[in-house]
């Protein structure tokens, strides 16, 4: 029976590498000469999202990580621990425990080349809301590959996770009696940008299949809630919790939760600390109903995604929104709600076969991921996580499978200033000939020590925090050698040039007739100088000539001669807000053409006809123009609204300036006092390009005008938004009636 491993939190410096148990088993079989060949082969660079709550409502939630979105983890993820500790607990208590549970399942086949580690890892990412998928098109995946998938398109509510796929070029191994060492060198070249397309495949086999139900049923009932193979009284040396995080912790959807009941009909007061209620979002009624992604709850169990009706495979690629609410352990008095959007696709793994990529197979100049990563479509990117893969081959049949060996987190989880946390990212810049950006490269060395004395191979890992620097020193040495070689060639050419000049001088010295010619040239120059000196003997004549020319120039400038002066006024052009009048010859009049308001193309907008409706709001994007902006909102024939009004100010091309005013005038009949329908607000957002580094477009809320602010006998108000700090996106606003 497999035992879920104990791990430590991510160390503060140098990064931390975690190895999967399935990989250890393959290593053990390799060292025991069972006919399997083990080779490190691939790696992938990931940008794991921030750990925080979504800002967009269902069904448009952003793909942020929420560690408590897993029902079995909900009650145990609290503010009593640091995010770095909670992240490690989620990895240990869900990912590594699920892998150990699958390996211990009675029908598990250890002889299969394909392990479950990669599928378990990506299942964890989608259960916490970090990654979602869509079906690949025929312009992305070849038809011969079968069904292939890719991540959702980048948008305001989704940012891709897998950024780069590459090959491991160098592995150094050292073996001795009882010990084996391997050094894995991962190099991200300067020429490369992000992989333009990353395909995924869904694999179902005897060890990981659709609608698989894994229930923790140890011999001792006291161990039921704890990690596989561990007892309730065992303690993690690093202090991490040993409670298993199951897909379903209880055998129901929560106290008082009747299947398909809407959330308003479910009494949250029935909850006690440690309990939860599960809901799924019904887009047809724009509300949550009792339910979850698995068919029925089972206490202390893991589930894999069911396929479509009767398929028995992972073939569902839709995404749905879910909500879990309850009281967390040790945190009383407040019901916590966690909403997220989850992808149905399961059995997920990266497709490393370049023949299945249409952009690669259709381009004769592309053969490998290295070629693909340097095409013009690849761009600069960020990453904070490295996945290391290996190939395992059955030497008797020649069959090969690529499995996930382990995951390297480059830094520890750090808190943000506004709540939540993140793993710091490294910037990978691709060279750009247009902008002159030189680009950069990264090198990582992972040292692995294998202990082959025990029956089950254990893996001790360490990440050399100096290895990126060392590899760059090595690369710098190669660059310096190339530079020295180029300098040597330049010096050689210079020596040849000097040799030619020496030969020419030698000809002059040796040839006596040439010296006589030089003497003659010197005599001629002396004679010319003597002739020119006569001209300067009478200096008063030259002075009078200069004065006469000076006086003539003054007369011309003063228009006292028949010569008329004209000025070139074409070099003076009008700038923003400046009007030039050149109608009078040789004169220019400068005036300002800036009016009190700079009107957009449509300064009068109607909420009902010009705004885009969603389930919870009316949305409108307005372009920021120079100087003072003006727009007026009209409600048309509406008497009331049943949703919020959101205005997005696009500052892509015109940036905010200190003191700039954006005035929004509301129609007198505008029904923002909507107590008959509920309390709804008018909110204004900006920062389209995320210059303020909030992680999303329009991440700066300029102001929120509550419905109560619109209730006035004087009628609807006007709102003047004033930018008081353009650099840091700080605004204030005034309401006038």
C-alpha positions in Angstrom: 0.0 0.0 0.0 1.3 3.4 -0.9 1.8 6.1 1.7 1.1 9.7 1.1 4.4 11.6 1.6 5.0 14.3 4.1 6.4 17.5 2.5 7.7 20.9 3.7 6.5 24.3 2.7 8.3 26.1 -0.1 11.6 27.4 1.2 12.2 31.1 1.3 15.2 31.1 -1.0 16.2 28.9 -3.9 12.9 27.4 -4.8 11.6 23.9 -3.9 11.2 20.8 -6.0 8.5 18.2 -5.2 8.7 14.7 -6.7 5.7 12.5 -7.4 5.5 8.9 -5.9 4.7 7.4 -9.4 8.1 8.7 -10.6 9.8 7.2 -7.6 8.2 3.8 -8.5 9.5 4.1 -12.1 13.0 4.9 -10.8 12.9 1.8 -8.5 11.9 -0.5 -11.4 14.7 1.0 -13.6 17.3 0.5 -10.9 16.1 -3.1 -10.5 16.7 -3.8 -14.2 13.1 -4.7 -15.0 13.3 -3.9 -18.6 12.4 -0.2 -18.3 14.5 2.7 -19.5 14.2 6.0 -17.7 15.2 9.3 -19.4 14.5 12.9 -18.4 13.0 14.5 -21.6 10.7 17.5 -21.4 9.8 20.5 -19.2 7.1 23.1 -19.1 7.0 26.6 -17.7 3.8 27.6 -15.9 2.5 30.9 -14.6 0.3 29.9 -11.7 -2.4 32.6 -11.0 -2.6 34.6 -7.9 -4.4 33.2 -4.9 -7.4 35.5 -4.4 -11.2 35.8 -4.9 -12.6 36.6 -8.3 -13.8 40.1 -9.0 -16.2 39.3 -11.8 -19.6 37.6 -11.0 -20.8 34.2 -12.2 -20.5 32.9 -14.9 -17.4 35.1 -15.7 -15.1 34.5 -12.8 -11.4 34.9 -13.4 -9.1 31.9 -13.1 -7.6 32.8 -9.8 -6.4 30.0 -7.4 -8.8 29.4 -4.5 -7.4 26.7 -2.2 -10.8 26.4 -0.3 -12.8 25.7 -3.5 -12.3 22.0 -2.9 -15.1 20.8 -0.5 -12.7 18.7 1.6 -10.4 21.7 2.0 -13.0 24.4 2.6 -13.2 24.2 6.4 -9.4 23.9 6.9 -8.1 26.7 4.8 -8.2 29.7 7.2 -6.3 32.8 8.0 -4.7 31.1 10.9 -1.9 29.9 8.6 0.2 31.7 6.1 -0.5 31.3 2.4 2.8 29.5 1.9 1.7 26.9 4.5 -1.8 26.5 3.1 -0.4 26.1 -0.5 1.9 23.3 0.7 -0.9 21.7 2.6 -3.1 21.7 -0.5 -0.3 20.1 -2.5 0.3 17.4 0.1 -3.3 16.8 1.3 -4.9 16.8 -2.2 -2.4 16.2 -5.0 0.0 13.7 -3.4 -2.7 12.1 -1.3 -4.9 11.5 -4.4 -1.9 10.0 -6.2 -1.2 7.7 -3.2 -4.9 6.7 -3.0 -5.0 5.8 -6.7 -1.8 3.8 -6.4 -3.3 1.9 -3.5 -6.6 1.2 -5.4 -7.1 -2.6 -5.7 -7.4 -2.4 -9.6 -4.3 -0.2 -10.0 -1.8 -1.7 -12.6 1.8 -0.8 -11.7 3.1 -2.2 -15.0 1.4 0.5 -17.0 3.9 2.9 -18.6 1.5 5.9 -18.2 1.4 7.1 -14.6 -1.3 9.2 -12.9 0.9 12.0 -11.6 0.3 14.5 -14.4 -3.4 13.9 -14.5 -3.6 14.3 -10.8 -1.7 17.6 -10.9 -3.8 19.2 -13.6 -7.0 17.9 -11.8 -5.8 19.9 -8.8 -5.3 23.0 -10.8 -8.8 22.9 -12.3 -10.5 22.0 -8.9 -9.0 25.2 -7.4 -10.2 27.2 -10.5 -6.7 27.9 -11.9 -7.0 26.4 -15.4 -9.8 25.9 -17.9 -10.0 24.4 -21.4 -11.7 24.5 -24.8 -11.6 22.1 -27.8 -8.8 22.8 -30.3 -9.7 23.9 -33.8 -8.6 22.2 -37.0 -6.1 25.2 -37.4 -4.5 24.2 -34.1 -4.7 20.4 -34.0 -4.4 17.9 -36.9 -7.5 15.6 -37.4 -5.3 12.5 -37.1 -4.5 13.4 -33.5 -8.0 12.8 -32.4 -9.6 15.1 -29.8 -7.2 17.7 -28.5 -7.7 20.7 -26.3 -6.1 24.0 -25.4 -6.6 26.6 -22.7 -9.4 29.2 -23.0 -8.4 32.3 -25.0 -6.8 35.1 -23.0 -9.3 37.6 -21.9 -10.3 39.9 -19.0 -11.4 36.8 -17.1 -8.8 34.2 -18.2 -5.0 34.2 -18.3 -3.3 31.1 -19.7 -1.3 29.0 -17.3 1.1 26.8 -19.4 3.4 29.3 -21.1 6.3 27.3 -22.6 7.2 23.7 -23.6 10.8 22.7 -24.1 13.2 19.8 -24.3 15.7 18.9 -21.6 19.0 18.9 -23.5 21.5 17.9 -20.8 21.4 15.4 -17.9 24.6 14.5 -16.0 24.5 11.3 -14.0 26.8 9.9 -11.3 26.4 6.4 -9.9 28.1 4.7 -7.0 27.4 1.7 -4.7 24.0 2.4 -3.2 23.7 5.9 -4.5 22.9 7.7 -7.8 23.0 11.3 -8.6 21.5 13.2 -11.5 21.9 16.8 -12.5 19.1 18.1 -14.8 20.0 21.2 -16.7 17.1 23.3 -18.0 17.9 26.1 -20.4 15.4 28.7 -21.7 17.3 30.3 -24.7 17.4 34.0 -25.4 15.8 33.6 -28.8 12.6 32.0 -27.5 9.3 33.5 -26.5 6.2 31.7 -25.2 5.1 28.6 -27.0 2.4 30.0 -29.4 0.1 27.0 -28.9 0.1 24.3 -26.2 -2.2 21.3 -26.9 -3.6 19.0 -24.2 -4.9 15.4 -24.4 -7.3 13.5 -22.2 -6.2 10.0 -21.2 -8.4 7.3 -19.7 -7.0 3.9 -18.7 -7.4 1.3 -16.1 -5.6 3.5 -13.5 -7.5 6.8 -14.2 -10.9 6.6 -15.8 -14.1 8.5 -15.9 -16.5 8.5 -12.9 -13.9 6.8 -10.8 -14.8 6.8 -7.1 -12.0 6.4 -4.5 -13.2 6.2 -0.9 -10.8 6.3 2.0 -11.7 3.2 4.2 -8.7 2.4 6.5 -8.8 -0.5 8.9 -8.8 1.9 11.8 -11.9 4.3 11.5 -9.9 7.0 13.4 -7.7 7.3 10.3 -10.6 7.9 7.9 -10.1 11.7 7.7 -6.3 11.6 7.4 -3.7 11.0 4.6 -3.6 7.6 2.9 -1.4 5.2 4.9 -1.1 7.6 7.8 -2.6 7.4 11.2 -4.5 10.1 13.1 -1.7 10.6 15.6 1.2 11.0 13.1 2.7 14.5 12.9 4.3 16.2 9.9 7.8 17.2 11.0 7.2 20.6 9.3 3.9 21.2 11.1 1.6 20.8 8.1 -1.9 19.5 8.6 -2.3 15.7 7.9 -6.1 15.9 7.2 -6.8 14.7 3.7 -8.6 17.1 1.3 -11.3 15.1 -0.4 -13.5 16.0 -3.3 -16.4 15.1 -1.1 -16.0 15.2 2.7 -19.7 14.4 3.6 -22.3 12.2 2.1 -24.7 15.1 1.3 -24.7 18.5 -0.4 -24.8 20.1 3.1 -27.3 20.5 5.9 -30.6 21.8 4.6 -29.5 21.5 1.0 -32.1 19.7 -1.1 -31.0 18.9 -4.6 -32.0 21.6 -7.2 -33.3 24.0 -4.6 -32.3 27.6 -5.4 -29.8 29.3 -3.0 -32.5 31.6 -1.6 -34.5 28.7 -0.3 -31.6 27.0 1.5 -31.1 28.1 5.1 -27.5 29.0 5.8 -28.2 29.1 9.5 -28.3 25.3 9.6 -24.6 25.2 9.2 -22.1 24.6 12.0 -18.4 25.2 12.0 -16.7 22.7 9.6 -19.8 22.1 7.5 -20.7 23.5 4.0 -23.4 23.6 1.3 -22.7 23.0 -2.4 -24.3 24.9 -5.3 -24.0 24.9 -9.1 -24.9 28.0 -11.2 -27.8 27.6 -13.6 -27.2 30.0 -16.4 -30.8 29.7 -17.7 -32.2 31.2 -14.5 -29.1 33.2 -13.5 -29.1 31.7 -10.0 -27.4 29.0 -8.0 -29.1 25.6 -7.2 -28.1 22.9 -4.8 -25.7 20.4 -6.6 -22.1 19.9 -7.6 -20.1 18.5 -10.5 -20.2 14.9 -9.2 -23.4 12.9 -9.4 -23.8 12.3 -5.7 -21.7 13.0 -2.5 -19.8 10.2 -0.8 -18.0 10.8 2.5 -14.2 11.0 2.4 -13.9 10.3 -1.3 -12.3 11.4 -4.5 -14.1 11.6 -7.9 -13.0 11.8 -11.5 -15.2 13.7 -13.9 -18.1 11.7 -15.5 -18.2 11.7 -19.3 -21.2 12.5 -21.4 -24.1 10.1 -21.2 -22.8 6.5 -21.8 -19.4 7.6 -23.2 -17.3 6.3 -20.3 -14.4 8.7 -21.3 -13.3 12.2 -20.5 -15.0 14.0 -23.4 -16.8 16.9 -21.8 -15.0 20.3 -22.4 -17.7 22.7 -20.9 -17.1 24.9 -17.9 -19.5 25.7 -15.1 -19.7 28.0 -12.1 -20.0 26.6 -8.6 -20.4 28.0 -5.1 -19.5 26.5 -1.7 -20.5 28.3 1.5 -20.3 27.5 5.2 -18.5 28.2 8.5 -14.7 27.5 8.6 -13.2 25.7 11.5 -12.1 28.1 14.2 -13.8 31.1 12.5 -17.2 31.7 13.8 -20.0 34.2 13.1 -19.5 34.8 9.4 -20.6 32.6 6.5 -17.9 32.3 3.9 -18.9 32.0 0.2 -16.4 30.8 -2.5 -17.5 31.0 -6.1 -15.4 29.8 -9.0 -15.6 28.6 -12.6 -14.5 25.0 -13.2 -13.6 23.1 -16.4 -15.2 19.6 -16.8 -12.3 18.2 -18.8 -10.4 15.5 -16.8 -7.5 13.1 -17.4 -5.4 16.1 -18.6 -1.8 16.0 -19.9 0.3 18.1 -22.2 0.6 16.7 -25.8 4.4 16.6 -26.6 3.9 15.1 -30.1 4.7 17.9 -32.5 3.1 15.9 -35.3 -0.3 16.7 -33.8 0.3 20.5 -33.9 -1.1 21.9 -37.2 1.1 25.1 -37.1 4.2 22.9 -36.8 3.3 20.1 -39.3 2.1 22.6 -41.9 5.4 24.6 -41.8 8.4 22.7 -43.4 10.8 25.0 -41.5 9.4 23.9 -38.1 10.3 20.5 -36.6 10.7 20.9 -32.8 9.3 23.0 -30.0 12.6 24.9 -30.1 11.8 26.0 -33.7 8.2 26.7 -32.7 9.1 28.9 -29.7 11.1 31.3 -31.8 8.5 32.1 -34.5 7.3 35.7 -34.8 4.0 34.7 -33.1 5.8 33.9 -29.8 6.0 36.7 -27.3 7.6 37.6 -24.0 6.0 36.0 -20.9 6.2 35.4 -17.2 6.5 32.2 -15.2 6.9 31.0 -11.6 6.7 27.2 -11.9 8.6 24.4 -13.8 7.2 20.9 -14.5 9.9 18.3 -15.2 9.0 15.2 -17.3 10.7 11.9 -18.1 10.2 9.2 -20.7 9.9 5.6 -19.6 10.4 2.9 -22.3 9.6 -0.8 -22.2 12.8 -2.1 -23.8 11.0 -5.4 -24.9 8.2 -3.7 -26.8 9.7 -0.2 -27.6 6.6 1.5 -26.2 7.3 4.9 -24.6 5.2 7.1 -22.2 6.0 10.6 -21.0 5.2 11.2 -17.3 5.4 14.1 -14.9 8.4 13.6 -12.6 8.1 16.6 -10.3 7.2 20.3 -10.0 9.6 23.1 -9.1 8.2 26.3 -7.5 10.7 29.0 -8.1 9.8 31.0 -5.0 7.7 30.9 -1.9 4.1 32.1 -1.7 4.1 35.8 -0.7 1.2 37.9 0.5 0.0 40.9 -1.5 -0.8 44.3 0.0 -4.5 44.1 -1.0 -5.2 40.6 0.2 -4.4 37.2 -1.3 -1.0 36.0 -2.3 1.1 35.0 -5.3 4.3 33.1 -6.3 6.7 35.8 -7.6 7.3 35.5 -11.4 10.3 35.7 -13.6 10.1 37.8 -16.8 11.3 36.1 -20.0 11.8 38.7 -22.7 12.1 37.7 -26.3 14.4 39.8 -28.5 12.6 42.4 -30.6 14.3 43.9 -33.6 11.8 46.7 -33.8 12.1 48.0 -30.2 15.7 46.9 -29.8 14.9 44.7 -26.8 17.8 42.3 -26.4 15.9 39.5 -24.6 17.2 37.3 -21.8 17.8 33.6 -20.9 17.3 31.4 -17.9 19.1 28.3 -16.7 18.1 26.0 -13.9 20.0 23.0 -12.4 18.1 20.5 -10.4 20.2 18.0 -8.3 18.5 14.7 -7.6 19.8 12.0 -5.3 18.4 8.5 -5.5 18.7 6.1 -2.6 18.5 2.6 -4.0 19.1 0.7 -0.8 15.4 0.6 0.1 12.8 -1.5 -1.7 11.0 1.5 -2.8 13.3 4.2 -4.3 13.2 7.4 -2.4 14.1 10.7 -4.0 15.9 13.5 -2.2 15.9 16.7 -4.2 17.7 20.0 -3.9 17.6 23.1 -6.1 20.9 24.9 -6.2 20.0 28.6 -5.8 23.2 29.6 -7.5 22.7 27.4 -10.6 21.0 30.0 -12.7 23.8 32.4 -12.0 26.4 29.7 -12.7 24.9 28.8 -16.0 24.8 32.5 -17.0 28.5 32.8 -16.0 29.2 29.9 -18.3 27.2 31.5 -21.1 28.9 34.8 -20.4 32.3 33.1 -20.7 31.2 31.7 -24.1 30.1 35.1 -25.2 33.4 36.6 -24.1 35.3 34.0 -26.0 33.3 34.9 -29.1 34.0 38.6 -28.5 37.8 37.9 -28.1 37.7 36.0 -31.3 36.1 38.9 -33.1 38.6 41.3 -31.6 41.4 39.1 -32.8 40.1 39.2 -36.3 39.8 43.0 -36.1 43.4 43.3 -34.9 44.6 41.0 -37.7 42.9 43.2 -40.3 44.4 46.3 -38.6 47.9 44.8 -38.7 47.5 44.0 -42.4 46.5 47.6 -43.0 49.5 48.9 -41.1 51.7 46.6 -43.0 50.4 48.0 -46.2 51.1 51.6 -45.0 54.7 50.6 -43.9 55.3 49.2 -47.4 54.1 52.4 -49.0 56.4 54.5 -46.7 59.3 52.2 -47.5 58.7 52.8 -51.2 58.8 56.6 -50.6 62.1 56.4 -48.5 63.8 54.0 -50.9 62.8 55.8 -54.1 65.0 59.0 -54.1 63.0 60.7 -56.9 59.9 60.8 -54.6 61.8 63.0 -52.0 62.6 65.6 -54.6 58.9 65.7 -55.6 58.0 66.3 -51.9 60.5 69.2 -51.7 59.0 70.8 -54.8 55.5 70.6 -53.3 56.7 72.3 -50.1 58.3 75.1 -52.2 55.1 75.7 -54.1 53.1 75.9 -50.9 55.5 78.5 -49.5 55.2 80.6 -52.7 51.3 80.5 -52.4 51.5 81.7 -48.8 53.8 84.6 -49.7 51.4 85.7 -52.4 48.4 85.5 -50.1 50.2 87.6 -47.5 50.2 90.6 -49.8 46.4 90.7 -49.5 46.6 91.2 -45.7 49.3 94.0 -45.7 46.6 96.7 -45.8 44.3 95.7 -42.9 42.2 98.9 -43.0 40.9 98.0 -46.5 39.5 94.7 -45.2 37.9 96.3 -42.2 36.1 98.9 -44.4 34.9 96.1 -46.6 33.5 94.1 -43.6 31.8 97.2 -42.2 30.2 98.0 -45.6 28.8 94.4 -45.9 27.5 94.6 -42.3 25.6 97.8 -43.0 24.1 96.4 -46.2 22.8 93.4 -44.3 21.1 95.6 -41.7 19.4 97.6 -44.4 18.0 94.4 -45.9 16.7 93.3 -42.5 15.1 96.7 -42.0 13.5 96.7 -45.4 15.4 99.9 -46.4 16.4 98.5 -49.7 14.6 97.1 -52.7 15.1 93.6 -51.4 12.0 92.4 -49.4 12.4 90.0 -46.4 10.1 87.0 -45.9 10.0 84.6 -43.0 9.5 80.9 -43.2 6.5 80.3 -40.9 5.9 76.7 -42.1 8.3 75.4 -39.5 5.8 76.5 -36.8 2.9 74.0 -36.5 -0.2 73.8 -34.3 -0.1 71.4 -31.3 -2.9 69.9 -29.2 -5.3 72.6 -28.2 -3.4 75.3 -30.2 -4.8 77.2 -33.3 -2.4 79.1 -35.7 -3.6 82.0 -37.9 -1.1 82.7 -40.8 -3.5 84.8 -43.0 -1.3 88.0 -42.6 2.0 87.7 -44.4 5.1 87.4 -42.1 2.8 87.3 -39.1 1.4 84.5 -37.0 -1.5 84.6 -34.4 -1.7 81.9 -31.7 -4.9 81.1 -30.0 -6.4 78.2 -28.0 -9.2 76.1 -29.4 -9.8 74.1 -26.2 -13.4 74.3 -25.2 -14.7 73.7 -21.7 -15.6 70.1 -22.6 -14.0 67.7 -25.1 -17.0 65.7 -26.4 -16.8 62.1 -27.6 -18.4 61.1 -30.9 -21.6 60.3 -29.0 -21.8 62.4 -25.9 -25.4 61.4 -25.2 -25.8 57.7 -24.4 -28.9 55.7 -23.6 -28.5 52.9 -21.1 -31.2 50.7 -22.7 -29.8 51.0 -26.3 -26.1 51.8 -25.9 -25.1 49.7 -22.9 -24.4 46.0 -23.0 -26.5 44.0 -20.6 -25.3 41.1 -18.5 -27.0 39.0 -15.9 -26.0 41.5 -13.2 -25.1 44.8 -14.8 -25.3 47.2 -17.8 -21.8 47.8 -19.2 -20.4 50.6 -21.4 -16.9 51.5 -22.4 -16.1 55.2 -23.0 -12.9 56.4 -24.5 -10.8 58.9 -22.5 -10.1 62.1 -24.6 -7.7 65.0 -23.8 -8.7 67.7 -21.4 -12.1 67.8 -19.7 -14.4 65.0 -20.9 -18.2 65.1 -20.9 -20.9 62.4 -21.3 -24.6 62.4 -20.4 -26.6 59.3 -19.4 -30.2 58.9 -20.4 -32.6 56.2 -19.3 -34.9 56.4 -22.3 -38.4 55.1 -21.3 -37.3 53.0 -18.3 -38.7 53.8 -14.9 -36.4 51.6 -13.0 -33.4 49.2 -13.4 -32.7 45.9 -11.7 -29.0 45.7 -12.1 -25.8 47.8 -11.6 -24.5 50.3 -14.1 -20.8 49.9 -14.9 -18.8 52.4 -17.0 -15.3 51.5 -18.2 -13.1 54.5 -19.2 -10.6 53.3 -21.8 -7.2 55.0 -21.3 -5.3 52.9 -23.8 -4.3 55.8 -26.1 -5.0 58.9 -24.0 -3.5 58.6 -20.5 -4.9 60.4 -17.4 -3.3 63.6 -16.4 -3.1 65.2 -12.9 -6.2 67.5 -12.5 -8.0 66.1 -15.5 -11.8 66.0 -15.1 -14.3 63.5 -16.5 -17.9 64.7 -16.0 -20.8 62.4 -16.2 -24.2 64.1 -16.2 -27.3 62.0 -15.4 -30.7 62.6 -17.0 -33.1 64.2 -14.5 -35.5 61.2 -15.0 -32.7 58.7 -14.5 -34.1 56.1 -12.0 -31.0 55.2 -10.0 -33.0 55.4 -6.8 -34.2 51.8 -7.2 -35.4 50.7 -3.8 -38.4 49.0 -5.4 -36.0 46.6 -7.2 -33.1 46.6 -4.8 -30.1 48.7 -4.2 -27.9 49.0 -7.3 -24.9 51.3 -7.9 -23.2 53.2 -10.6 -19.5 52.3 -10.7 -16.7 53.7 -12.9 -13.5 51.7 -13.7 -10.3 52.5 -15.7 -6.7 51.3 -16.3 -7.3 49.3 -19.5 -3.7 48.1 -19.9 -3.1 47.3 -16.2 -0.5 50.0 -15.8 -1.2 49.9 -12.0 -0.3 46.2 -11.9 -3.6 44.9 -10.4 -3.4 41.8 -12.6 -6.5 42.6 -14.7 -7.8 45.1 -17.2 -9.8 47.9 -15.7 -8.5 47.0 -12.3 -8.8 50.5 -10.9 -12.3 51.5 -9.5 -12.4 55.3 -9.9 -15.5 55.6 -7.7 -18.8 53.9 -6.8 -21.9 56.0 -6.5 -24.5 54.2 -4.5 -28.2 54.3 -5.3 -28.8 56.3 -2.1 -26.6 59.1 -3.6 -29.1 59.5 -6.4 -32.1 60.1 -4.1 -32.5 63.8 -4.0 -35.4 66.2 -4.5 -33.1 68.3 -6.7 -33.2 65.5 -9.3 -30.5 63.3 -10.8 -26.9 64.4 -10.1 -23.8 65.1 -12.1 -20.6 63.4 -11.2 -17.2 65.1 -11.7 -14.3 62.7 -11.5 -10.9 64.3 -10.8 -7.5 62.6 -11.3 -5.3 63.7 -8.4 -2.4 61.3 -9.0 -2.1 60.0 -12.6 1.0 57.9 -11.9 -0.6 55.9 -9.1 -4.2 56.0 -10.5 -5.7 57.9 -7.6 -9.0 59.7 -8.2 -11.7 61.6 -6.3 -15.2 62.5 -7.4 -17.8 65.2 -6.5 -21.6 64.8 -6.8 -23.6 67.9 -7.7 -27.3 68.3 -7.8 
